[in-house]
């Protein structure tokens, strides 16, 4: 799996790429990450990547020319050339990170994990010229209902979420199946919709007067499974009732 990140702040990624699962996946060759400085695709002495919006308004908008040039350089061809869109998308995703995009989900992370390559366009300023979203990106996604100062942090969230789903990234493959938003454990897949993960406890069995639920230390695996299913539904209802459709 190859991740390519187009940004005006290439130094941003030095820290996030050097820790945890992402670092191990890079060291073992499971993933390859390349960071591309967008300003290398400008042609003026000020290396300009933004301009004022047509129609007026606050802020600046990222220009289409350097973004198209950067992506086409990575693809080795012009956008729309040679490969049919369906075939291209089956192997490569060109993802624009934007607060106006579709919400990124675990289901999308699983789909991305089946690709060979993801090119991330990290937006900045007031936004990106809409022609990038319409004619260059294959998808426009948001990591939540809030606004970040740029797409770099959002891109790393997606890289992390996708990497941990790749075979060999986790020490225990079941870890990616039996967790929040994953329907791998049938005891937590309520009404066909994944629930949040059930609560977890570890030693000590009692801490500051708060005891671990008795069922978890009783050794009855059937009862543990029943408790976890109920606890997952209760926690989902408390924290994310929107997941319990109907």
C-alpha positions, 0 to 999 in steps of 0.5 A: 500500500502506498500513501502519497501526501500533497501538502504545503507543510511537508515537515508536518508529517515527520512526527506522526509517521515515526510512531506506533503501528504506522512506523512499524508498517513502514519499517516492515515494508507493509506501507510506503509513505511519500510526502510531496511539497505542493510549492514545487509545482508552482511557477512564480518566484513567490511559489504561490498556491492560493488566491482570492476567491471569485465573488468576494469573501473572506480568506484565500482559496487554493489554486487548481494549477499546482494541485493538478500538476502535483497529482498528474506528476504522481500518476505519470499522466494527465487526469483522464488519460489512458485509464478508464475512471472505474479501473483507475479508482479500483487501484488508486484513490485521489482523496481531497480532505475537506470539511465539506466532504463525506464523513469518513467511516470505518467502512470507508477505511476497509474499502481503502485498505483494499486499494494499492495507492491513495493520494491525499490532497491536504487542503488549507486556507478557506478551501480548495478550488471546486474544480479540484473536487469535481475533476481531480479527486475521486473522493472528498472526505471529512473526518468529522463535523468540525473544521480543522486548519488544514488537511494534514492532520485529517490525512494522518487519521485516515492513514492510521485507520487504513494501515491498521486494517492491512494484513500483518499490521496488528499483532492480533488480526482479530483486533481489527474485527472486534472493535467499535464500528466493526461487525466482526463480532456477531454479539455486537452487531445489533440490527445489522449495524455495528455498535461501539465496543463493549467496555474493557477492564483489567487488574486490579479487580477493585480500584478506589471502590469501583469493582469490575463486573462480577460476570467478567471474572466468573469464567462463564464465557457464554455469560461474558458474551451476553454481558458484552453484547448488552453493555455494547448496546448500552454504551452505544445508546449513551454515547452514539444513539444515532448508530441505533437506527430504528 
